[in-house]
Amino acid sequence: MDDWTEEIVSVDGTGVQLLKGGAGKPLLVLHGEEGNPGWLRYQRALAERYQVYAPSHPGFGGSDRPDWLETMGDMACFYSWLLEEMGLDCVPVVGFSMGGWLAAEIAVSCPHAFSRLVLVGASGIKPVEGEIADIFIMSPQQIVEKSFFDPQQSPEYEELYGREATPELVESRTRDREMAVRLGWKPYMHDLRLPSLLRRVRIPSLVVWGRQDAIVPLECGGLYQKAIPGSTLKILENCGHSPQIEKPGKLVEAALQFLA
């Protein structure tokens, strides 16, 4: 299904780029620190069952950045406002990496925002034994290489990463990276309060992790599962940090089964 649209939603003068497609009940998708790469295979599959909303976070892609937005807490506050503007309340959400962290922050600060929570390779919790890879000292190519267990099993890898980036794409990725640094630099990619605050989450929650995730270690998946009451941890074998690209079929299968 390739029937999707792009529009700008305004929140107090801040324009937010929104990709939308599908039909049925709404489903919010929150991208990670790599930005919003477009309408991908996993989104098309989800859009067969849901109306998928995939915004670019403020400061990413084609979205503006308010001057006051500096932290992940600020981003969560902004999204609460954005969801109100779009008329979305008590909707299911799927968040990837930094977008998973964002979804977790919204869930604890605005309990009525979501009906179900799916966190995929989410940052936001500091590991006890391992560490979250420092992507801010890596080149874009190094980040891509570290994000996949086996790129050859990804149906979209060549399309997304196999070509030389255009100047416009390089500029967009640089802007995305700058915003990711602003949100996650210090403390690096975590919120020390989050494990305790997650105890107030009472909605059904699924934590999905690639076993070979070399960016945010599987240990963090266990910590999320332990922190969110009643949540379930689903591990994808032979998969790295980006299951939505590396194993979209397996990810969508797990998500749809849970969301149903």
N, C-alpha and C positions, 0 to 999 in steps of 0.2 A: 504493500500500500504506500503510494507516494503522494497522496493527497494531503498536503500540509500547507500552512500559511505562516507568514512572518508579519508581526505587527509591533508597534511601540505602545506600551502601556505607561501612562504618566502617573507618577506619585509625587504630588506637591512640586511639580515642575521637573522632576527627575525622570527621564525617559528610560524605560526598561525594554530591551529587545526580548520578544516572546515568540518562540516557535510553538505551533499548535497543530495537532492533527488527530484524526480518529473521531469516534462517536461513542456515546454512552456516558457513564459516570466519569467525573474528572479524576485524573491522576497527575500529581505533581512530580517532576523529575528535576533534581538539583545536581548540576555538574560539579566536577572537582576543580582542583587548582589549574588544570591544563586548559580550562575554558570550555566553551560550548562549541564542539566541532561540527555541528550541523545535525541534520535529521538522519540518524544512523539506523542500521538494521534492527537493533534491539528496540528502538523507539517505534519503528514501523510495526514490529510484532506486538508491542504493547498496545498500539493504536488500533489493533484489530478488536480489542476488547474494551478499551477506554478512550476517552478524549484526553490526550496527553498534553500537558502544559510543560514546556521546557524553556524557562527564562534564562537569560544570561545575567549573572549576578551584577549588581552595580560595580562599575570599574572593569568589567570583563566584556569582551565582544563589542556589540553595538550599544551597550548600556552606558548611561552617564554615571558619574560618581559624585554623590553629594560630598561637600567639603567636610562634613562632620563625621563621615563614616570611616572609622579607623580600626575597629576591632570586630571579632566575630560576634560579640554581644550586640554591637551596633548593627551588624548585618541581620541578625535574628530579629531585632526590633524593626528594621526596615521591611523585612519580609512579612511580618505580621500586618503591617500597613498595606503592603502590596496585595496580600491575599484578600484583605478587606475590599480594596479597590476592584479586584477581579471578581468579587462575590463568591470566593471560595472559603468554605468553612467545614471543618471535620472531613477532610479529604485524605486519601492514602498518599504516601510520599515515598519515593525511592531516591536516596542520596548516595553519591559516589565520592569517596575520599574526602576532600574538604567539604563537598556538598553533603556528605553523610554527617560530618561534624556539625555543619550548619543545621541540618534537620534535627539532630539531637538537641542543639541549643534552643531551637524553636519549640520542640516538644516539652522541654522543662520550663520554659518561660511563658508559653501560651498553650496550655493543655488542650484547649478545644480546637486547635488548628488542624490536627491530624486525627484520622480514624485508625490508620494502620501505619507502621513505620518499618521501612526496609533500609538497612544500612549496609553499604557494599564497600569493603575495604576502607572504612571510615577512619580518618585521623581524629584528633580531639582528646584522646586518652593517652597519657604517657605510659609506655611500657615499663615494667619493673625490671626485667632481665635484658631484653634487647633494646633496640633504639629505632626510631623513625629515621629513615635515610634523609640526609640533608640535601634535598633537591635544589636548594638555592645556591649551592656551590657547584652544581653540575651544569653541563651544557644541555641544550634541548635534546640533542641526539643521545646523550648519556641517560637522560631521564627516560626516553622512549625505550632504550635497550634494557633498562632496569625494570621497566613496567610489565614486561612480557616474559613468560616462561618459555614459550615457543611461538615466535611470530608466524611461523608457517601454518599454524592451525587457525589463525585469525582470518576470516573471510574479507576483512576490510583493511588489513594492515598496509598493503601496497597502495591502496587508494589514499589512505590518510598520511602515510609516512614514506612511501617509496619514491616520491617525486621531489625535485628541488622546490623549496618553498618560494613563492612569489614575494616580492618586496612588501605587498600589502599584507600577506599572511605573516611575514616576519614581524612587521610592525604591530599587528594584532596580538601575536603571541608574546611580544615584549611587553605590551600593555597589560596583558593577562598576568604575566609573571610579576610585574611591579605591584599589581593589586594583591596577588597571593602573598608576596613578601610583606606588604602592609598588614595583612590580616594574621599571618602565621609566623612572623619572624621571632617575636619574643613575648612570652615563652614559645619555644619552637613547636608549632603544630599541635598544641594541646592546651587544655584548660584544667588546672588542678582541681577546680570545684566540680567538674562535670561528673565524675563517678558517683559522688554523693548526691548530686542533684538528680541524676537519672533514676534514683529510687522512687521519685514521685511519678514516673511515667507508668500509666496504667493501661495503655492501649496495646493490642497485640503487636509484637515486634519480632522481626526476623533480621538476623545478622548474617551476612554472606561474605565469605572470604576465600580468596585463592590460597591454596596451601603453600604455594611457592611465592607468595607476595614478598618482594624484596624492597618495597617502599615502606609500607606499614605492616609490621610483622603480624603473623597469625596470633601471637600472644594478645594483641590488642582486641582481636575478635572475641577471645575468651573473656577479656576484661569487660567488654561491652555486654556480653551475654550474662556475665555475673552481676553487672550493675543494674540492668533493666529487669525488673521482676517479671518472671514468666516468659522471657524471650527465648528464642531458639537460634542456635548457631548452625549454619549450613556451610560446609567446607567443599569447595570445588577443587577436585584433584587436577594436577598438571596444569595449573593456572596461576598467573601472576596477579599484578595489582589492578589490571583493567579487564575484568571478565566481560564487561559489556561489549568489548571489542574482541577480546581473545576467544571467549566462549559465549557468544550472545545467546545461542540456543539454550544452553544449560542455565544461564542466568534468568532468561525469560521464563523458562519452565518452572524454576524455583519461585520466582516472584509471582507468577500467575496462580500457581497452586496455593501460595500463602494468601494472596489478595482475595481469592475466591472464597 
